[in-house]
């Protein structure tokens, strides 16, 4: 997969690209990340990319001609173009799985007071990472890129993301490691038993419990198996 990020601040991505799982995925040839400076597509002497809003108002607006030149120079028939904006569809793990199927993603980062409205005609979809406003789209672009890259084949072990929170509609079950006893708090005995069937049952139940207690709205659209229904009945009795 190739990810192109169109931004006014490409240097913000240096640490993101050169550390941890992302760097290893790039080094293995699993993905490629290219940061493109939108300012390179300004025709003005001082490379201005914005202007005052028509009709008045505070701040500056990213200019349609500059951004569209950048998009046209960095897209092809395989590109799927995403605009980062608070007005977009709220991002989810389901969307991460959808986006990993594209051969090339182009992520457009906004800044200042936002985009000239006409730019929306040149993108395939708009995405938001939540109901809050940041100074620009760079951090959301990193978050989305990270969430997609870790799902690519061989980026990490597949089982490492199969049970992640939201991957199966539930929050992830609790995890433990040594020491077995820390200040009186013990690792649950079932996890030390070696009984894989009971361990799987424990983890399923605890994932359901955590979701029920912390994010109950996720269960509204969750498809319960018969075993899940039995476990939920036990949980309901235990949390009364």
C-alpha positions in Angstrom: 0.0 0.0 0.0 1.1 3.6 -0.7 -0.1 6.5 1.5 0.4 10.0 0.3 -0.2 12.8 2.8 -0.8 16.3 1.5 0.1 18.8 4.2 1.5 22.2 4.9 3.8 20.7 7.6 5.5 17.6 6.2 8.2 17.8 8.9 5.5 16.9 11.5 5.6 13.3 10.1 9.3 12.7 10.6 9.0 10.9 14.0 5.8 9.1 12.9 7.5 7.6 9.8 10.8 6.8 11.5 9.8 5.0 14.6 8.2 1.7 15.8 5.8 -0.5 13.8 5.4 2.1 11.0 9.2 2.2 10.3 9.4 -1.6 10.4 6.5 -1.8 7.9 8.2 0.7 5.6 11.5 -1.1 5.9 9.9 -4.4 5.0 8.2 -2.9 1.9 4.7 -3.5 3.3 3.8 0.1 2.8 5.2 3.4 1.5 4.5 6.8 3.0 5.1 10.0 1.1 4.6 13.5 2.5 3.8 16.2 0.0 4.1 19.9 0.8 1.0 21.7 -0.5 3.0 24.9 -0.7 5.0 23.5 -3.6 1.9 23.9 -5.7 1.4 27.6 -5.0 2.2 29.8 -8.0 2.7 32.9 -5.8 6.2 34.3 -5.2 5.9 33.6 -1.4 4.0 30.3 -1.9 0.9 31.5 -0.2 -1.7 28.7 0.0 -4.6 30.6 1.7 -6.6 33.8 1.5 -9.3 35.7 3.5 -12.8 34.2 3.5 -15.2 35.7 1.0 -18.0 37.6 2.9 -15.6 38.3 5.8 -14.8 36.5 8.9 -11.9 35.4 11.1 -8.9 33.4 9.9 -7.7 32.2 6.5 -9.1 29.6 4.1 -7.1 27.1 2.0 -7.3 28.1 -1.6 -9.1 25.8 -4.1 -6.6 26.3 -6.9 -3.5 25.4 -4.9 -5.0 22.4 -3.3 -6.5 21.0 -6.5 -3.2 21.4 -8.3 -1.6 19.4 -5.5 -4.3 16.7 -5.7 -4.1 16.4 -9.5 -0.3 16.1 -9.4 -0.4 13.3 -6.7 -3.3 11.1 -7.7 -4.1 8.6 -10.4 -6.9 6.2 -11.2 -6.0 4.0 -8.3 -6.0 6.8 -5.7 -8.6 7.0 -3.0 -8.7 10.6 -1.7 -9.6 11.4 1.9 -10.2 14.8 3.3 -9.6 15.2 7.1 -12.3 17.4 8.4 -14.5 17.6 11.6 -17.5 17.5 9.2 -16.6 14.0 7.9 -17.8 10.6 8.8 -16.6 9.5 12.3 -13.7 7.1 12.0 -14.0 3.5 13.2 -12.2 0.2 13.2 -14.6 -0.9 10.5 -13.5 1.9 8.3 -9.8 1.0 8.9 -10.5 -2.5 7.5 -12.2 -0.9 4.5 -9.4 1.5 3.8 -6.7 -1.1 4.0 -8.0 -2.7 0.8 -7.0 0.3 -1.4 -3.8 0.2 -3.2 -3.1 3.9 -2.7 -4.6 6.4 -0.3 -4.2 10.2 -0.5 -4.9 12.0 2.7 -5.5 15.7 2.5 -4.8 17.7 5.7 -6.4 21.0 6.3 -5.3 23.9 8.5 -6.3 27.4 9.4 -10.1 28.0 9.1 -10.5 25.0 6.7 -10.9 24.3 3.1 -12.5 26.3 0.3 -15.8 24.5 0.0 -15.2 23.6 -3.7 -12.3 21.4 -2.8 -14.8 18.8 -1.5 -15.7 18.1 -5.1 -12.2 16.6 -5.7 -12.1 14.1 -2.8 -13.7 10.6 -2.5 -14.7 10.9 1.2 -14.4 13.1 4.3 -13.3 11.6 7.6 -13.3 12.9 11.2 -11.6 11.2 14.1 -14.0 12.7 16.6 -16.3 15.5 17.7 -13.5 18.0 18.5 -11.4 20.5 16.6 -7.6 20.4 16.2 -5.3 22.9 14.6 -4.9 20.8 11.5 -5.4 17.4 9.9 -1.8 16.1 10.5 -2.5 14.3 13.8 -5.7 12.7 12.4 -3.8 11.6 9.3 -1.2 9.9 11.5 -3.9 8.2 13.5 -5.7 6.9 10.4 -2.4 5.8 8.7 -1.3 4.0 11.9 -4.6 2.2 12.3 -4.5 1.0 8.6 -0.8 0.0 8.4 -1.1 -2.3 11.5 -3.8 -4.2 9.7 -1.7 -4.9 6.6 -0.3 -8.4 6.1 2.9 -9.0 8.0 2.9 -5.6 9.6 2.2 -7.3 13.0 1.1 -10.8 13.8 -2.5 -11.2 12.7 -3.7 -12.4 16.1 -2.3 -9.2 17.6 -5.1 -7.2 16.0 -7.9 -9.8 15.7 -8.9 -9.3 19.3 -8.2 -5.5 19.4 -11.0 -3.3 20.8 -13.7 -2.8 18.2 -12.3 -5.4 15.8 -15.1 -7.9 16.7 -17.6 -5.3 18.0 -16.4 -5.5 21.6 -13.8 -3.8 23.7 -10.7 -5.9 24.2 -10.5 -8.3 27.2 -8.2 -7.4 30.1 -4.5 -8.4 29.7 -2.0 -9.3 32.4 1.7 -10.2 32.7 4.2 -10.9 35.5 4.5 -10.4 38.4 1.6 -12.7 39.1 0.9 -10.9 42.4 1.4 -7.2 42.6 0.5 -5.5 45.9 -2.2 -8.1 46.5 -3.6 -7.8 43.0 -3.3 -11.3 41.3 -3.5 -12.4 37.8 -6.8 -14.4 37.5 -6.0 -18.1 38.1 -7.7 -19.2 34.9 -5.0 -17.5 32.9 -2.4 -19.6 34.7 -4.3 -22.9 34.3 -3.2 -23.9 30.8 -6.8 -24.7 30.0 -7.2 -22.9 26.6 -10.9 -23.5 26.4 -11.5 -22.0 29.8 -9.1 -19.1 29.0 -11.0 -18.3 25.8 -14.3 -18.4 27.7 -12.9 -16.1 30.4 -11.6 -13.6 27.8 -14.9 -13.6 25.9 -16.9 -13.0 29.1 -14.5 -10.2 30.2 -14.7 -8.5 26.8 -18.5 -8.6 27.1 -18.3 -7.3 30.7 -15.9 -4.5 29.8 -18.1 -3.4 26.9 -21.3 -3.5 28.9 -19.8 -1.4 31.7 -17.7 1.1 29.6 -19.3 1.3 26.2 -22.8 -0.2 26.4 -23.9 1.5 23.2 -21.6 -0.9 21.2 -23.8 -3.8 22.2 -26.8 -2.2 20.5 -25.7 -3.6 17.1 -23.7 -6.6 18.3 -24.7 -10.0 17.1 -24.8 -12.2 20.2 -24.1 -15.9 19.9 -26.0 -18.3 22.2 -22.8 -18.6 24.3 -22.6 -14.8 24.5 -26.2 -14.6 25.7 -25.4 -17.1 28.5 -22.3 -15.1 29.5 -24.2 -11.8 29.4 -26.8 -13.4 31.8 -24.0 -14.3 34.2 -22.6 -10.8 33.9 -25.9 -9.1 34.6 -26.3 -11.2 37.7 -22.8 -10.4 38.9 -23.0 -6.6 38.5 -26.3 -6.2 40.2 
